[in-house]
Amino acid sequence: MGADLYIKKLERDKQYTGFRTSVDLGYFRDAYNNSDLLWQYDLSWWDDIMHRFTTDGDMSVEQAKTLLAELEKREPVFKKNMDDLLASKNRVWDYETDYKTKEVTLKPDPNLTPKKRMKWVKEYQDYSKVFKAFLKRAIDLDSPIDCSL
């Protein structure tokens, strides 16, 4: 599962690329797992973004502008989360929550070597640029974004 976003003014039948994001074709995907980009901004598709959609599941151009501005404002949060990922204390990767007691415990992911952590940081940074470019493309085209969560 994940968030699938399509720029409405572009040809929908060409947009889906097998979950590969393509700004040129107007498709962006963010998976609901540890790779979720928005979590690194301390945002959630369900809690923070979904309320921005119209009743038919679109994000207006104005809402896309608002989201882009929010991402820019949260760059320090994103950077801290990237630094924490390198330091084995990232809120997504390295903490466990006991859902009965709600207690949160630092438990660094043993599968993430320093080299893998560096790779994830690079991927998050690149994907962040792609997402911002996607939002800017929709804004430049004055096109709503069809969102499937």
PyMOL commands that set and color helices and strands:
alter all, ss='L'
color gray80, all
select helices_A, chain A and resi 12-15+38-41+45-52+61-73+75-86+114-140
alter helices_A, ss='H'
color red, helices_A
select strands_A, chain A and resi 2-7+27-31+58-59+95-97+104-106+145-148
alter strands_A, ss='S'
color yellow, strands_A
deselect
rebuild
show_as cartoon
